[in-house]
Amino acid sequence: MRNWLIILTLSVLLPIVAEAAPPPAAQAVPPRVQLTHVRRFVLDPGHGGDNLGALGTGGIREKALTLAASLKIAQWLREHCDAQVLLTRERDDALELRQRPRLANDWKADALVSVHANAHEQGEASGMEVFFLAADASAEAARQLVEREEGSAAGAPNAGKAWSVGGIKSDLALAAAHARSQAFAYALGDALQAVRKKVRFRGVRQAAFGVLKEAQMPALVLELGYITHATEGPQLFEAAVQEDFAKAILRALVALDKRLGQERKAEARRTAGKK
């Protein structure tokens, strides 16, 4: 009789206890980051189609890495923040250089990051880099990087299509975007070093990348690492590594969001003072 009473009691109490305790999975879900001023973010997977990009270890092309990484980064950001995340390409499509910033402009994006991977002839170099637009990037290394990334060799899609940065940057809105890009670049550089502590960070630099020249919002080029490095190259395809880049980008977007908020408050005070 006693055993039946115990069984009956447990059959009543166990469902109540199970219902009261939240599932472990629900407890583990992190809160989504709320962004007030960065409402639309554009990722640009570099290269694509017949624009192959650098040749990495094992015959892997840069265009494949940038697309895979951008898709993973976009997925992670959509899960962890409330900003709309758009990509300039989601397949192995050819996309002209000028189309990339113009798409971001048409979408009224609040920030743009173009994703690339670096290369070294001897396969020795490694590390991440962040670039923002320079009106006059005279450093030879920066010039060579721009030429390689933009396919300036004869017959490439963007060959012979010179851009005048001075003319493009005459607009005050673009000048303001350039100042914000610099702050965004250093925020991303700090975030990369915090998230990927064991990986070399080669610095924040300026270069005349065409993908940045018409952007009307804070815009950067992110070099994930060296696709030609025997160790680093294959690691750039790992989901965990790509998530690290997503985390760093989100930290930088939070910093940019804060800066934009401060700018708008300052502008509101100036406007109020004139009345």
C-alpha positions in Angstrom: 0.0 0.0 0.0 2.8 2.4 1.0 4.6 1.8 -2.4 1.4 2.7 -4.3 1.1 5.9 -2.3 4.7 6.9 -3.1 4.2 6.2 -6.8 1.0 8.2 -6.8 2.6 11.1 -5.1 5.6 11.2 -7.5 3.3 11.0 -10.5 1.6 14.2 -9.3 4.7 16.2 -8.2 7.2 15.4 -11.0 5.2 17.2 -13.8 4.8 20.2 -11.5 8.6 20.4 -10.9 9.4 19.9 -14.5 7.0 22.7 -15.5 8.4 25.1 -12.9 12.1 24.7 -14.0 13.0 26.5 -17.2 14.8 24.4 -19.8 18.6 24.6 -19.8 18.7 25.7 -23.4 16.5 28.7 -22.6 18.8 29.8 -19.8 21.8 29.6 -22.1 20.5 31.9 -24.8 22.4 35.3 -24.6 20.5 38.5 -24.9 20.3 40.2 -28.3 22.3 43.4 -28.6 20.0 46.4 -29.2 21.5 49.0 -31.6 19.8 52.4 -31.8 21.6 54.1 -34.6 23.2 51.3 -36.6 19.9 49.8 -38.0 21.2 48.4 -41.3 24.7 46.8 -41.7 26.1 45.6 -45.1 28.7 42.8 -45.5 30.5 42.7 -48.8 32.1 39.3 -49.6 35.1 40.4 -51.8 35.6 39.1 -55.3 33.2 36.5 -56.8 32.4 35.0 -60.2 35.4 35.4 -62.6 37.1 37.6 -60.1 38.8 34.8 -58.2 41.0 36.7 -55.7 44.1 35.3 -54.2 45.1 31.6 -54.5 45.4 30.0 -51.1 46.8 26.7 -49.7 45.2 23.6 -51.2 44.1 25.6 -54.3 41.3 27.4 -52.4 40.4 30.8 -53.8 39.8 34.0 -51.9 36.3 34.4 -53.4 35.2 31.2 -51.7 36.6 32.1 -48.3 35.1 35.6 -48.3 31.6 34.3 -49.2 31.7 31.4 -46.6 33.0 33.8 -43.9 30.5 36.5 -44.7 27.5 34.1 -44.7 28.6 32.8 -41.3 29.2 36.3 -39.9 25.8 37.5 -41.2 24.0 34.4 -39.6 25.7 35.0 -36.2 25.0 38.8 -36.2 21.3 38.2 -37.1 21.0 35.9 -34.1 22.8 38.3 -31.7 21.8 41.8 -32.6 18.7 43.5 -33.8 20.2 45.3 -36.8 19.3 44.3 -40.3 22.2 42.5 -41.9 22.5 42.5 -45.8 25.1 41.0 -48.1 26.1 42.4 -51.5 26.3 38.8 -52.8 25.1 35.5 -51.3 26.4 33.2 -54.1 29.4 33.0 -56.4 28.3 36.0 -58.4 30.4 38.5 -60.3 29.9 42.0 -58.9 31.6 45.1 -60.2 33.6 47.1 -57.8 31.4 50.2 -58.1 28.2 48.2 -57.5 29.3 47.3 -53.9 29.3 50.7 -52.2 26.4 51.8 -54.4 24.3 48.9 -53.2 25.1 49.9 -49.6 24.2 53.5 -50.4 20.9 52.5 -52.1 20.0 50.4 -49.0 20.8 53.4 -46.8 23.2 51.3 -44.8 24.6 52.7 -41.5 27.9 50.7 -41.9 29.8 48.6 -44.5 32.5 46.0 -44.1 34.1 44.5 -47.2 35.6 41.1 -46.4 38.9 39.9 -47.9 41.9 37.7 -47.3 45.6 38.6 -47.8 48.3 36.7 -49.7 52.1 36.4 -49.6 54.2 35.0 -52.3 56.4 32.9 -50.0 53.4 32.0 -47.7 55.2 33.3 -44.6 53.1 36.3 -43.6 50.1 36.0 -41.3 47.8 38.2 -39.4 44.7 40.4 -39.6 44.4 44.0 -40.9 41.7 46.7 -41.0 41.7 49.4 -43.7 39.7 52.7 -44.0 39.8 55.0 -47.0 42.8 57.2 -47.6 42.5 60.1 -50.1 46.2 59.8 -50.8 47.6 56.3 -49.9 51.2 56.6 -51.2 52.7 53.7 -49.3 53.9 51.1 -51.8 52.6 48.1 -49.8 49.1 49.6 -49.6 49.1 50.4 -53.3 50.1 46.8 -54.2 47.4 45.4 -51.9 44.7 47.6 -53.6 45.9 46.5 -57.0 45.8 42.8 -56.1 42.4 43.0 -54.3 40.8 45.0 -57.1 42.2 42.9 -60.0 44.1 45.7 -61.7 46.0 43.2 -63.9 45.3 43.5 -67.6 41.9 42.0 -68.5 40.5 42.0 -65.0 37.0 43.3 -64.4 38.1 46.6 -63.0 41.3 47.1 -65.0 41.9 50.7 -66.3 39.0 52.2 -64.3 40.7 54.9 -62.3 38.8 56.6 -59.5 39.4 60.1 -58.4 39.2 60.1 -54.6 39.5 63.8 -54.4 36.4 64.3 -56.6 34.4 61.7 -54.7 35.3 63.1 -51.3 34.2 66.7 -52.1 30.8 66.1 -50.6 30.5 67.0 -46.9 28.5 63.9 -46.1 31.3 61.7 -47.5 33.8 63.6 -45.5 31.8 63.0 -42.3 31.6 59.3 -43.2 35.4 59.2 -43.6 35.9 60.5 -40.1 33.4 57.9 -38.7 35.2 55.2 -40.8 38.4 56.0 -39.0 36.8 55.6 -35.6 35.0 52.5 -36.7 38.3 51.0 -38.0 40.1 51.5 -34.7 37.1 50.1 -32.8 37.2 47.0 -35.0 41.0 46.7 -34.5 40.6 46.8 -30.7 37.8 44.2 -30.9 39.8 41.8 -33.1 42.7 42.0 -30.6 40.4 41.3 -27.7 38.6 38.4 -29.4 41.5 36.8 -31.3 44.2 37.4 -28.7 46.6 34.7 -30.0 46.5 35.9 -33.7 48.8 38.7 -35.0 47.1 42.0 -35.6 49.0 43.9 -38.3 47.3 47.2 -37.6 44.7 49.7 -38.8 45.8 51.3 -42.1 44.7 53.6 -44.8 44.4 52.6 -48.5 42.5 53.8 -51.6 40.2 50.8 -51.9 37.6 51.4 -54.6 34.9 49.6 -52.6 35.2 52.4 -50.0 35.4 55.4 -52.2 31.7 56.1 -52.8 30.4 54.8 -49.5 28.2 57.3 -47.8 28.5 55.5 -44.4 31.4 54.3 -42.2 33.1 51.7 -44.4 36.0 49.4 -43.9 38.0 46.6 -45.6 38.7 43.6 -43.2 41.6 41.4 -44.2 40.7 38.2 -42.3 44.3 36.8 -42.5 46.6 35.2 -45.0 45.0 32.6 -47.2 48.5 31.6 -48.3 49.7 30.7 -44.8 49.9 27.0 -44.2 48.3 27.2 -40.8 46.3 30.4 -40.8 44.8 29.9 -44.3 42.8 26.7 -43.5 41.8 28.0 -40.1 40.0 30.9 -41.7 37.4 28.4 -43.0 36.6 27.1 -39.5 33.2 28.1 -38.1 34.6 29.0 -34.7 37.1 31.4 -36.2 34.5 33.0 -38.4 32.3 33.4 -35.3 35.2 35.2 -33.7 35.2 37.7 -36.5 31.4 38.2 -36.1 31.9 38.9 -32.4 34.6 41.5 -33.1 32.4 43.2 -35.8 29.5 43.4 -33.3 31.7 45.0 -30.7 32.8 47.6 -33.3 29.2 48.2 -34.3 28.3 48.8 -30.7 31.1 51.4 -30.5 30.0 53.0 -33.7 26.4 53.1 -32.5 27.5 54.9 -29.3 29.5 57.4 -31.4 26.6 58.1 -33.7 24.4 58.7 -30.7 26.9 61.2 -29.2 27.1 63.0 -32.5 23.3 63.3 -32.8 23.0 64.6 -29.3 25.7 67.2 -29.9 24.0 68.3 -33.2 20.7 68.6 -31.3 22.3 70.8 -28.7 23.8 73.0 -31.4 20.5 73.3 -33.2 18.7 74.2 -30.0 21.3 76.9 -29.2 20.7 78.6 -32.5 17.0 79.1 -31.8 
